[in-house]
Amino acid sequence: MSESWPTIVLGGSGYVAGEFLRLIALHPRLTLGGVVSTSQAGEPIAKTFSHLAPAYPNEVFLSLDAVVERLREAPNWLVLSAAPHGASAVLIDRLLVAAQAAGASMTVVDASADFRFADANAFAEIYGHAHAAPHRLREFRCAVPEHLQTIDTPHAAHPGCFATTMLLGIVPLVAQGIAGEDFYVSAVTGSTGAGRTLRETTHHPVRQSNLFAYQPLQHRHDPEVRSLVRAAAGRDIKLRFVPHSGPFARGIHATIFATQKSRLSQAQVHEALTEFYRGSSFVKVESSPPRVKDIVATNYASLHATVDGDTIVVCSVLDNLLKGAAGGSMQWANRLLGLPESTGLTAAAAGWL
């Protein structure tokens, strides 16, 4: 019989956690081992995620203590964290300590920001508070899966959704010496990127038929992207990033502007991007500009390059909840468990969401 891994989901009532739950239900080698939600403990999962009722008709959210009590029931566990930034590290540390005490092996993939920086001081500077488990930082490596084929740590972290969208377009241009150091990005995200908690910018009357920028040139993904470009491509860049809130629920569309170091044609840049992602299951280089609806609710990302003189524009599109969070994290989970990276992730887009 093929080995299966009971899987614990942290931050269980949020949108990314809901996607983790959906992916677990579709995955042939994962089973649900418990969903932790401090605010919903004891409540049915189907009450919060009614669309998941067929997959989880009887399961309820659990407290962290209740999940810890289960760790002796299996020798190997997977943890997928969608807990809020700042809270995730505490929960992960508690589970790793408890797993060691129970004699169980545990693999963790964190979709929060808590393990995106290797340095605790860098995290504190960006997020405004001390890291909750600095002794765990050396156990995690953060990268877009397509940019780092193997890692030497037992656990992984996934970049943010905006960061992933930008990195997919920027890293090939830097790694192949096509573009200079200056990058300008304008990107639009759907309302699910703001999380489940209702706020002014996600309230439907404000968001519907609307478009607005926020935190221009000051977004926290800026240093994250620069750090991960350096790690993946070995060069520093300068980034000017303006994020926007769009009038749709899912997806990100990023327009990336750069200046060529040498005059390549559009066909040559297209071929360079294609070659960079050759063998990738989930990144497609398209012959025409990508559309959000073509990738929504999938783990696929689409890129397209346009060239005019020394100017390159790369459009990068993905689903913020999947390729930008839960799906990209599941790619890391598959790798760390020794499974094919695409396991449980190859569903096509619905097309008319």
N, C-alpha and C positions, 0 to 999 in steps of 0.2 A: 504494500500500500504506500502511495506517495505521502511524504511527510507533510503535515499541515501545521500552521502556526496560529495559535490563539492570539488575537490582536486587541490591544487596549487603545482606545481613542481618548485623548485628553481634550478638554474644552468642548465637551460633547454637544452643546446646544447651538453652536455657531454654524455659519454657512460652510466653512471649510470642513468642519467636523461632519456635517451632513454629507459632503462629497466623499470624505473618507469612508463613511458608512456605506454609501452607495457602491464605492469601488470594492470594499470588502465583500459585499454581497455578490459582486460579479467575478470575484477572484477565485480561481479553482483551488488555490492552496492556502487561503486564509479563512479563518473562522472568527466570529466575534467573541472576544474574551471579556469584554466589559467596556462600557462607555462612562467616563467620569464627567459629571457635571455637578458642581457644588450647589448651583441654584435650582436644579431640577431633579436631584436625587430622589428616587422612588417613583418618579413620574414615567409613564410609558414613552418610549422613543417615538411611537407613532403619533402621540399628541403634539409633539414639537415638529416632527417631520412626517406629515400625513402621507406624502408621496412615497415614503419608505415603509408604509404599513404592510404591504405584501411580503417584504423581505424580513421585517422584524415585528410580527404581530403581537408578540408577548413580552419582548425584552423591555427592560426599564433602565433609566439612568441610575448610576451607582455613585456612592461616595468613594473617595480615594481609599479609605480604610477597607471598604468592602472589596475593592479590587485587590488590594494587598493580600487579603485573606485567601484569594484564589491562586496565588503564585505557586503554591506547592502542588497544584493540580496538573501541571505540565512542565516539562523540562526546558522548553524553549518558548520565548515570548517575543512578539513584536509590539512596539509602542509607536503610535503615530500621534504627534502632538499638534493640536490646533488651539492650544490654550493661549490666552492673551500674552503679549509681550510683557516680560517681568514676572509673570506667574508660571510660565512654562518651565523655566529652569528649576524652580523649587519642586514642582511635581515630578519632573524627570529624575532629579537627584533622589527624591524619596523612593521612587520606584526602583532605581538602580541599587540603592542600599538594601531595599527589601528583597529584591531578587537574589542578591548575593547571599543574604541570610537564609533564603529558602533553598539555596543550592540550584537556582534556575539561571539559565542563560537568557540575556535580554538584549535585543537590538532596537535602537531608537532612531527615528527620523523626526526632526523638529521643523515644523512649518512656520513657527514664530520667528521673531528676530533675535531670540536669546543666544543663539549659537552661530550667528552670521559673522561675527567678528572674533578673531582669535585672541584679541587683546581686551582685557576687562576695562582698561582705561578708555579705549576707543568706544566701547559700548556705552560707558557711563557718560562720555562727552556728548554722544548723539542722542541717547534716550533719557538723559537727565537723572539717572539714579544708578546706584551701584549694581553690578551684576550679582545675582542671587546665588550662583554656584560657580565661582571662578575656577575652582579646582577641577571642574568638568570640561573646561574649554578645550584642553588638549585632546579630549576624547572625540571631538567633533570636527568635521571638515565641511565647509559650505561651498557649493558651486552649482552651476547649472549642469545637469548630468552630461549633456553633450560636450561640455568643455573640460571634463576631467573623467577619464575612463575608469581609473582605479583610485582608491583612497587608502591611506594607511592608518585610518582610525576605525574604531568599532562602530561609530555612529555617524550620522550625516545630518546636515541642515540644508534647507532649500532657501534660495534667495527669495525676496519679495516679488510680488507679481509684476509691478512696474519694472523692477530691476531685471527680472528674467526677460521681459519683453525687450528692454534696451540691450542687455548683454547678448542676446541671440543675434542682433544686428551689428553691434559694435565689435565684439571680440574677433570675428573673422577678418574685419578690415584692419584691425591692429596687428593681429598675429601674422598676417600675410604681408604686412608693410604697405598696404594699399593707401591708407589714409594717414593724415597727420595727427597731431595730438588733440586738436580742437573738435569737440562734438556738441551739436545743438539738438535738443530733442523736445518735441511737442507731442504729448500723449494724452489720450482720452480713455477713461475707465468707466465701466458700468457701476451702478449703485451698490452691487453686492461687495465691491471692494472696500466699502466703508463699514462692513460688518452688520450684524443683525440688530444692534441697538439703534432705536429710532433717534434721529437728530435732524436738525434743520436742513442740512444738505442732502439727506436721503428721504425726506418727506416727499411723497408723490407729487403734491401740487407745486413744490419747488423744483423737483428734478425733471418732471415731465415737460417735454418741448423746451428744454433749457440746456445751456452749455456755459460753463464758467471755469476759470482757472482758480487754482488755490496753491498756496505756498510756492509761488513762482521763484525759481532760483534758490529755494531754501528747503526743499524737500529732503527728508532723511535718507531716501534711496540714493541721493547723489554720492555721498561718501561710500556707501555700500557698493555701488556700481564701479566706482574708481578703484576700490580695493580689489574687487573680483576680476576686473580687467587686468590689473597688474598681475594677479595670481595666475590667470589663464593665458595671458599673452606676453607677459614679461616686460610690459612697457606702461608708463604712466600716461594718463590722458587728462585733459581738462573737459569738464562737462557742464553745460548750461541746460537745465532741465525745467520745463514748465508743464506740470500735470493739469489735466482738466477733468471735471466731472461731466459725464455724458448722460443723455436721456434714455438709457437702456440699462438692463439689469446685469448682463454678463458680457465679458470681453474687454480687451484692451487693444487699441490701435495706436501705435507709436510711429511717428515720422522722425527719422534720424538724419541729420544733415552733417556732412563731413567734406573736407577738401582733400583731393587726391594728392599723393606725393609724386606720382607720375601719371601721364595721360593714358589711361586705359579706356577702351571703348565700353559701352554698356554690355555688349556681349561678353567681353573679357571679365568684367566684374561679376556678371551673372554666373559665368563658369567658375570663377574663384569661390563664390559662395556655395555653389553646387558641390564643388570638390571638397570644401571644408566640411560640409555636412553629409558627404557621401557615406552611406551605411547607417545614417541616423534613422531610427524608426519614426520619429515624430516631428522633425523639422523639414519642411518642404520649401524649396526655392521655386517660386512661381514665375511664369512668363508675363503675368499681368498683375497689377496691384491687388493685394488680398482683401477679402471682405470679412467682416466680423462674423456674419451669420454662417460662413462656411466652416468655421472652427468652433463655434459655441457649443458647449457641453461635450467637447472632446479634449484629448490630450495632445492634439496636433497644434503646431505653430506654422505660420506661413510668412515667408520673406519675399520681397521683391525690390530690386535695385534699379534706379534710374540714374543716368549719367548725362550731364551737360557741361562740356568743357572740363574744368577741374573740380566741379561740384558733383558729389554723390548724395543721393537720397535713398535711404533704405526704409521701406515700410515693413513693420513687424507687427504681426497680429496673433493673439492667443486668447484663450479663455482664462480669465484671472483666477477662477476657483479651481481649475484643473491643471493645465500646464503651468500656470503661475503659482500653484499652491499644492493641492491634494494630489493631482496627477503626477507632477514633477517629483513630489515626495515619494509617491509610490514607485516611481522609477528607481529611486535610491533604495527603497526597501527591497525591491526585487533583486537588485544587484547584491546588496548586503546578505541576502538570504541564499544567494547562489542560483537564482532563477533567471530565466530570460527577461531582459529589461522590459519588454512589452507585455508581459503577462497581465491579463485582466484590463488592459488599457487601450485596446485597438478599436473600440466602438466608433462608428462613423457619426458625423454630425446629423442632427435631425433635419436641418435645412430651413424649416419654417417656424422656428420658435418665435 
